[in-house]
Amino acid sequence: MPIPVVAIQLEAPVEPQYVQQMLKACDTGAGQGACVLASDPNAHYARHLAYVSFLDESHQHQLIEVGERGELRGSYEFQRLKFTVDDLPSERWQAVGLTIASLARPGPSAEPRIPVLEPPQRIEEPTVRSWRGAVSARVGSGFLDKGASAGLGFSLAYDLPGVPLFPLVWGGWRTATAEGVTAEWWETGVGLGAETSLGDVRIAVSGLVVGQLLRASANRAESSDSGSSGTTGVSGALQLVWPASGPAGATLGLHVLQVARATEISSSGTVILETPATNYGASLGLEGRF
């Protein structure tokens, strides 16, 4: 083991992880194995002694004193370090270690040695956006064998931490017109989804329990009539989102909705149209993350 250069005395208790960061930073400036704590068995071999004192209760203002063994402490070289609340504890203790190494390293002259400290690189943590809200244009089945419906869809999802699952709330509206009858479907559902990323594309599948309200009105030459009907069902959806991360993305989806029953629409006692129990559709929209 190399002979230590400086033995460090901490004037107040410090968490072990920060002590190790300080010693590692000190070794970086003074040489591998050059810095040890005063409690280390090899500390008595060290030529220099260092004292780390705290000048306030928050440990943001520190005094570093370094001198040769045998000298009076009052004649030691010293450096004051003042940190802010924005400085991470790891950054503070790396700065302390580098300062000790700078004061203990012999200089070419008797001029005071002022350490030039480069702040450690901060690692920017990625922004976590757990909520997702989306709006989309949607098309799907309308009346049985009578063309398509069109409308809007809305959704709100939350990414569960640590697992690729998300609870989902969904709502939609769509309308279709045929044979003088205009129908509006109002649908809402709750469910659970799972997702994975393929490159920069997020792939999600979800299943929902859905409630549906159908309102229909007929404006025919011989009569005018309206009515409503409600039912429940289940829905499954596949959605592609690009890009997978960031504040916003574009969505492309496919879905199938199975309700409990088909609905017949009649006017003056005559069945005019029928809505299918199974609805197929697609959507294209935008997603915001927050």
C-alpha beads as a LAMMPS data file, in Angstrom:
LAMMPS data file: protein, C-alpha beads

290 atoms
289 bonds

1 atom types
1 bond types

-500.0 500.0 xlo xhi
-500.0 500.0 ylo yhi
-500.0 500.0 zlo zhi

Masses

1 110.0

Atoms # bond

1 1 1 0.000 0.000 0.000
2 1 1 1.429 3.469 -0.869
3 1 1 2.377 5.791 1.960
4 1 1 -0.427 8.332 2.428
5 1 1 0.260 12.013 1.819
6 1 1 -2.477 13.516 3.966
7 1 1 -4.605 12.333 6.887
8 1 1 -8.046 13.960 6.998
9 1 1 -9.922 14.770 10.198
10 1 1 -13.665 15.474 9.797
11 1 1 -14.914 17.769 12.537
12 1 1 -18.512 16.438 12.321
13 1 1 -20.128 13.128 11.317
14 1 1 -20.496 12.621 7.555
15 1 1 -22.345 9.891 5.699
16 1 1 -19.963 7.135 4.528
17 1 1 -20.863 7.502 0.852
18 1 1 -19.791 11.169 0.869
19 1 1 -16.599 10.319 2.763
20 1 1 -15.657 7.888 -0.005
21 1 1 -16.419 10.495 -2.685
22 1 1 -14.179 12.987 -0.880
23 1 1 -11.296 10.477 -0.597
24 1 1 -11.651 9.500 -4.257
25 1 1 -11.537 13.143 -5.373
26 1 1 -8.556 13.785 -3.095
27 1 1 -6.712 10.784 -4.591
28 1 1 -7.428 12.185 -8.048
29 1 1 -5.510 15.344 -7.159
30 1 1 -2.779 13.906 -4.922
31 1 1 -2.238 10.376 -6.255
32 1 1 -3.818 6.995 -5.717
33 1 1 -3.895 6.062 -2.020
34 1 1 -2.538 9.491 -0.982
35 1 1 -5.554 10.469 1.120
36 1 1 -6.821 8.612 4.188
37 1 1 -8.962 9.437 7.185
38 1 1 -7.252 10.299 10.474
39 1 1 -8.752 7.084 11.882
40 1 1 -6.949 4.937 9.287
41 1 1 -4.139 2.733 10.730
42 1 1 -1.658 4.239 8.236
43 1 1 -2.621 7.840 9.029
44 1 1 0.441 8.361 11.255
45 1 1 2.683 7.951 8.184
46 1 1 1.073 10.914 6.430
47 1 1 3.203 14.047 6.124
48 1 1 0.220 16.389 6.075
49 1 1 -2.840 16.772 8.273
50 1 1 -6.138 18.175 7.024
51 1 1 -9.116 19.421 9.029
52 1 1 -12.596 19.812 7.540
53 1 1 -14.817 22.082 9.638
54 1 1 -18.418 23.197 9.103
55 1 1 -19.164 26.871 9.644
56 1 1 -22.954 26.529 9.556
57 1 1 -25.566 23.929 10.466
58 1 1 -26.515 23.198 6.845
59 1 1 -22.876 22.315 5.953
60 1 1 -22.980 24.750 3.040
61 1 1 -20.001 26.740 4.350
62 1 1 -16.865 24.681 5.006
63 1 1 -13.318 25.478 6.123
64 1 1 -10.460 23.308 4.831
65 1 1 -7.115 23.544 6.738
66 1 1 -4.004 21.653 5.589
67 1 1 -0.500 21.724 7.054
68 1 1 2.555 19.603 7.707
69 1 1 2.530 17.346 10.705
70 1 1 4.259 19.081 13.625
71 1 1 3.238 22.607 12.577
72 1 1 0.809 24.612 14.646
73 1 1 -2.716 24.382 13.263
74 1 1 -2.994 28.168 13.227
75 1 1 -0.222 28.334 10.593
76 1 1 -1.931 25.866 8.232
77 1 1 -2.945 26.923 4.765
78 1 1 -6.690 27.102 4.450
79 1 1 -9.493 27.520 1.954
80 1 1 -13.147 28.363 2.570
81 1 1 -15.778 26.734 0.359
82 1 1 -19.281 28.122 0.217
83 1 1 -21.988 26.123 -1.531
84 1 1 -25.598 26.826 -2.456
85 1 1 -28.726 24.763 -2.022
86 1 1 -28.480 23.858 -5.730
87 1 1 -25.139 22.084 -5.208
88 1 1 -25.656 18.352 -4.729
89 1 1 -23.959 16.728 -1.684
90 1 1 -21.808 14.616 -4.019
91 1 1 -20.567 17.763 -5.766
92 1 1 -19.713 19.413 -2.437
93 1 1 -17.634 16.504 -1.208
94 1 1 -15.790 16.111 -4.490
95 1 1 -14.871 19.783 -4.213
96 1 1 -13.668 19.245 -0.619
97 1 1 -11.452 16.342 -1.707
98 1 1 -9.915 18.302 -4.587
99 1 1 -9.264 21.267 -2.289
100 1 1 -7.438 19.086 0.248
101 1 1 -5.269 17.607 -2.507
102 1 1 -4.443 21.066 -3.852
103 1 1 -3.421 22.420 -0.432
104 1 1 -1.349 19.315 0.389
105 1 1 0.492 19.183 -2.938
106 1 1 3.910 20.941 -2.709
107 1 1 4.106 24.046 -4.852
108 1 1 7.121 25.577 -6.628
109 1 1 7.124 28.626 -4.363
110 1 1 5.841 29.928 -1.068
111 1 1 2.916 31.667 -2.775
112 1 1 -0.481 30.581 -1.523
113 1 1 -1.887 27.695 -3.452
114 1 1 -5.415 28.435 -4.625
115 1 1 -7.142 25.384 -6.030
116 1 1 -8.896 25.643 -9.348
117 1 1 -11.948 23.483 -8.945
118 1 1 -13.921 22.259 -11.880
119 1 1 -17.470 21.453 -10.821
120 1 1 -18.415 17.827 -11.453
121 1 1 -20.537 17.215 -14.512
122 1 1 -24.199 17.127 -13.651
123 1 1 -26.130 14.271 -15.130
124 1 1 -29.420 15.560 -16.426
125 1 1 -32.164 13.169 -15.452
126 1 1 -34.740 12.569 -18.176
127 1 1 -38.031 14.378 -17.754
128 1 1 -40.658 11.974 -16.520
129 1 1 -44.031 12.498 -18.225
130 1 1 -46.434 10.000 -16.679
131 1 1 -49.709 11.442 -18.011
132 1 1 -50.829 11.271 -21.634
133 1 1 -53.834 12.977 -23.160
134 1 1 -54.867 12.428 -26.774
135 1 1 -57.469 13.624 -29.258
136 1 1 -58.128 11.911 -32.582
137 1 1 -60.378 11.840 -35.617
138 1 1 -62.052 8.444 -35.982
139 1 1 -64.011 6.533 -38.584
140 1 1 -65.857 3.273 -38.106
141 1 1 -68.885 1.178 -38.857
142 1 1 -72.174 3.035 -39.064
143 1 1 -75.521 1.518 -39.977
144 1 1 -75.562 -2.118 -41.028
145 1 1 -74.454 -2.229 -44.697
146 1 1 -75.058 1.522 -45.024
147 1 1 -71.638 3.174 -44.936
148 1 1 -69.375 4.510 -42.195
149 1 1 -69.594 6.786 -39.184
150 1 1 -67.110 9.575 -38.382
151 1 1 -66.322 11.513 -35.229
152 1 1 -63.806 12.314 -32.510
153 1 1 -62.116 10.379 -29.724
154 1 1 -60.499 11.492 -26.469
155 1 1 -58.326 9.576 -24.002
156 1 1 -56.332 10.071 -20.794
157 1 1 -53.727 7.531 -19.612
158 1 1 -51.212 7.261 -16.768
159 1 1 -47.976 5.252 -16.972
160 1 1 -47.571 3.124 -13.858
161 1 1 -44.000 3.458 -12.488
162 1 1 -41.768 0.443 -12.984
163 1 1 -44.165 -1.579 -15.167
164 1 1 -45.225 -1.236 -18.848
165 1 1 -48.914 -0.869 -17.913
166 1 1 -51.276 2.091 -17.938
167 1 1 -54.874 2.648 -16.777
168 1 1 -56.945 4.416 -19.409
169 1 1 -60.089 6.545 -19.597
170 1 1 -61.603 6.936 -23.062
171 1 1 -64.516 8.754 -24.638
172 1 1 -65.799 9.167 -28.173
173 1 1 -68.511 10.577 -30.378
174 1 1 -69.421 9.620 -33.920
175 1 1 -72.317 10.163 -36.287
176 1 1 -73.728 8.726 -39.506
177 1 1 -76.658 9.542 -41.794
178 1 1 -78.590 7.199 -44.107
179 1 1 -82.175 6.801 -45.368
180 1 1 -83.106 10.158 -43.835
181 1 1 -81.961 9.023 -40.362
182 1 1 -79.142 10.667 -38.434
183 1 1 -77.599 8.725 -35.581
184 1 1 -75.100 9.809 -32.935
185 1 1 -73.127 7.364 -30.809
186 1 1 -71.734 8.613 -27.479
187 1 1 -69.288 6.156 -25.935
188 1 1 -67.091 6.133 -22.843
189 1 1 -64.950 3.476 -21.237
190 1 1 -62.294 2.592 -18.689
191 1 1 -59.643 -0.091 -18.939
192 1 1 -56.009 -1.135 -18.819
193 1 1 -53.286 -1.198 -21.453
194 1 1 -49.768 -2.533 -21.993
195 1 1 -47.029 -0.986 -24.109
196 1 1 -43.545 -1.470 -25.482
197 1 1 -41.193 0.529 -27.684
198 1 1 -39.829 -0.544 -31.050
199 1 1 -37.142 1.983 -31.869
200 1 1 -38.798 5.400 -31.753
201 1 1 -42.311 3.962 -32.046
202 1 1 -44.425 3.042 -29.020
203 1 1 -46.841 0.144 -29.495
204 1 1 -49.778 -0.115 -27.103
205 1 1 -52.698 -2.511 -26.760
206 1 1 -55.629 -1.883 -24.445
207 1 1 -58.935 -3.369 -23.353
208 1 1 -61.889 -1.382 -22.036
209 1 1 -65.364 -1.799 -20.591
210 1 1 -67.594 0.569 -22.577
211 1 1 -70.978 2.203 -22.174
212 1 1 -72.778 3.401 -25.305
213 1 1 -75.676 5.817 -25.815
214 1 1 -77.300 5.956 -29.275
215 1 1 -79.481 8.907 -30.264
216 1 1 -81.321 8.759 -33.580
217 1 1 -83.658 11.153 -35.377
218 1 1 -85.593 10.629 -38.595
219 1 1 -86.624 13.456 -40.897
220 1 1 -88.525 11.732 -43.656
221 1 1 -91.189 13.139 -45.946
222 1 1 -93.968 11.235 -44.217
223 1 1 -92.818 11.596 -40.577
224 1 1 -90.391 13.042 -38.071
225 1 1 -89.282 10.994 -35.092
226 1 1 -86.411 10.612 -32.588
227 1 1 -85.311 8.308 -29.813
228 1 1 -82.385 6.940 -27.835
229 1 1 -81.058 3.625 -26.610
230 1 1 -78.246 2.584 -24.292
231 1 1 -76.126 -0.538 -24.047
232 1 1 -72.756 -1.779 -22.758
233 1 1 -69.864 -3.664 -24.296
234 1 1 -66.137 -4.191 -24.497
235 1 1 -63.481 -2.714 -26.753
236 1 1 -59.967 -3.679 -27.810
237 1 1 -57.496 -1.281 -29.422
238 1 1 -54.043 -1.278 -31.014
239 1 1 -52.201 2.037 -31.183
240 1 1 -48.890 3.195 -32.680
241 1 1 -47.339 6.428 -31.372
242 1 1 -44.413 8.364 -32.854
243 1 1 -42.099 9.523 -31.373
244 1 1 -42.181 7.287 -28.320
245 1 1 -40.937 10.012 -25.933
246 1 1 -41.024 13.776 -25.703
247 1 1 -43.813 16.267 -25.037
248 1 1 -46.008 15.272 -28.005
249 1 1 -46.519 12.621 -30.655
250 1 1 -48.747 11.440 -33.501
251 1 1 -51.064 8.457 -33.037
252 1 1 -52.511 5.850 -35.400
253 1 1 -54.993 3.371 -34.010
254 1 1 -57.279 0.454 -34.845
255 1 1 -60.133 -0.695 -32.636
256 1 1 -63.041 -3.102 -32.411
257 1 1 -66.099 -2.479 -30.237
258 1 1 -68.520 -5.239 -29.298
259 1 1 -71.756 -4.110 -27.625
260 1 1 -74.394 -6.328 -26.054
261 1 1 -76.912 -6.009 -28.870
262 1 1 -77.650 -4.516 -32.248
263 1 1 -80.211 -1.701 -32.310
264 1 1 -83.091 -1.356 -34.740
265 1 1 -84.165 2.160 -35.727
266 1 1 -87.788 2.486 -36.704
267 1 1 -90.143 5.282 -37.698
268 1 1 -93.935 5.066 -37.525
269 1 1 -93.594 1.417 -36.556
270 1 1 -91.438 0.499 -39.547
271 1 1 -87.801 -0.638 -39.106
272 1 1 -85.666 1.624 -41.273
273 1 1 -82.110 0.838 -40.290
274 1 1 -80.101 -1.350 -37.929
275 1 1 -76.832 -0.626 -36.107
276 1 1 -74.422 -3.594 -35.836
277 1 1 -73.361 -5.100 -32.519
278 1 1 -69.742 -5.145 -33.695
279 1 1 -68.053 -1.902 -34.740
280 1 1 -64.671 -1.679 -36.453
281 1 1 -62.780 1.598 -36.720
282 1 1 -59.534 3.512 -37.110
283 1 1 -58.214 6.779 -35.712
284 1 1 -55.530 9.375 -36.407
285 1 1 -54.615 11.996 -33.842
286 1 1 -52.180 13.815 -31.565
287 1 1 -50.934 12.965 -28.085
288 1 1 -49.602 15.348 -25.421
289 1 1 -47.490 14.202 -22.467
290 1 1 -47.193 15.931 -19.115

Bonds

1 1 1 2
2 1 2 3
3 1 3 4
4 1 4 5
5 1 5 6
6 1 6 7
7 1 7 8
8 1 8 9
9 1 9 10
10 1 10 11
11 1 11 12
12 1 12 13
13 1 13 14
14 1 14 15
15 1 15 16
16 1 16 17
17 1 17 18
18 1 18 19
19 1 19 20
20 1 20 21
21 1 21 22
22 1 22 23
23 1 23 24
24 1 24 25
25 1 25 26
26 1 26 27
27 1 27 28
28 1 28 29
29 1 29 30
30 1 30 31
31 1 31 32
32 1 32 33
33 1 33 34
34 1 34 35
35 1 35 36
36 1 36 37
37 1 37 38
38 1 38 39
39 1 39 40
40 1 40 41
41 1 41 42
42 1 42 43
43 1 43 44
44 1 44 45
45 1 45 46
46 1 46 47
47 1 47 48
48 1 48 49
49 1 49 50
50 1 50 51
51 1 51 52
52 1 52 53
53 1 53 54
54 1 54 55
55 1 55 56
56 1 56 57
57 1 57 58
58 1 58 59
59 1 59 60
60 1 60 61
61 1 61 62
62 1 62 63
63 1 63 64
64 1 64 65
65 1 65 66
66 1 66 67
67 1 67 68
68 1 68 69
69 1 69 70
70 1 70 71
71 1 71 72
72 1 72 73
73 1 73 74
74 1 74 75
75 1 75 76
76 1 76 77
77 1 77 78
78 1 78 79
79 1 79 80
80 1 80 81
81 1 81 82
82 1 82 83
83 1 83 84
84 1 84 85
85 1 85 86
86 1 86 87
87 1 87 88
88 1 88 89
89 1 89 90
90 1 90 91
91 1 91 92
92 1 92 93
93 1 93 94
94 1 94 95
95 1 95 96
96 1 96 97
97 1 97 98
98 1 98 99
99 1 99 100
100 1 100 101
101 1 101 102
102 1 102 103
103 1 103 104
104 1 104 105
105 1 105 106
106 1 106 107
107 1 107 108
108 1 108 109
109 1 109 110
110 1 110 111
111 1 111 112
112 1 112 113
113 1 113 114
114 1 114 115
115 1 115 116
116 1 116 117
117 1 117 118
118 1 118 119
119 1 119 120
120 1 120 121
121 1 121 122
122 1 122 123
123 1 123 124
124 1 124 125
125 1 125 126
126 1 126 127
127 1 127 128
128 1 128 129
129 1 129 130
130 1 130 131
131 1 131 132
132 1 132 133
133 1 133 134
134 1 134 135
135 1 135 136
136 1 136 137
137 1 137 138
138 1 138 139
139 1 139 140
140 1 140 141
141 1 141 142
142 1 142 143
143 1 143 144
144 1 144 145
145 1 145 146
146 1 146 147
147 1 147 148
148 1 148 149
149 1 149 150
150 1 150 151
151 1 151 152
152 1 152 153
153 1 153 154
154 1 154 155
155 1 155 156
156 1 156 157
157 1 157 158
158 1 158 159
159 1 159 160
160 1 160 161
161 1 161 162
162 1 162 163
163 1 163 164
164 1 164 165
165 1 165 166
166 1 166 167
167 1 167 168
168 1 168 169
169 1 169 170
170 1 170 171
171 1 171 172
172 1 172 173
173 1 173 174
174 1 174 175
175 1 175 176
176 1 176 177
177 1 177 178
178 1 178 179
179 1 179 180
180 1 180 181
181 1 181 182
182 1 182 183
183 1 183 184
184 1 184 185
185 1 185 186
186 1 186 187
187 1 187 188
188 1 188 189
189 1 189 190
190 1 190 191
191 1 191 192
192 1 192 193
193 1 193 194
194 1 194 195
195 1 195 196
196 1 196 197
197 1 197 198
198 1 198 199
199 1 199 200
200 1 200 201
201 1 201 202
202 1 202 203
203 1 203 204
204 1 204 205
205 1 205 206
206 1 206 207
207 1 207 208
208 1 208 209
209 1 209 210
210 1 210 211
211 1 211 212
212 1 212 213
213 1 213 214
214 1 214 215
215 1 215 216
216 1 216 217
217 1 217 218
218 1 218 219
219 1 219 220
220 1 220 221
221 1 221 222
222 1 222 223
223 1 223 224
224 1 224 225
225 1 225 226
226 1 226 227
227 1 227 228
228 1 228 229
229 1 229 230
230 1 230 231
231 1 231 232
232 1 232 233
233 1 233 234
234 1 234 235
235 1 235 236
236 1 236 237
237 1 237 238
238 1 238 239
239 1 239 240
240 1 240 241
241 1 241 242
242 1 242 243
243 1 243 244
244 1 244 245
245 1 245 246
246 1 246 247
247 1 247 248
248 1 248 249
249 1 249 250
250 1 250 251
251 1 251 252
252 1 252 253
253 1 253 254
254 1 254 255
255 1 255 256
256 1 256 257
257 1 257 258
258 1 258 259
259 1 259 260
260 1 260 261
261 1 261 262
262 1 262 263
263 1 263 264
264 1 264 265
265 1 265 266
266 1 266 267
267 1 267 268
268 1 268 269
269 1 269 270
270 1 270 271
271 1 271 272
272 1 272 273
273 1 273 274
274 1 274 275
275 1 275 276
276 1 276 277
277 1 277 278
278 1 278 279
279 1 279 280
280 1 280 281
281 1 281 282
282 1 282 283
283 1 283 284
284 1 284 285
285 1 285 286
286 1 286 287
287 1 287 288
288 1 288 289
289 1 289 290
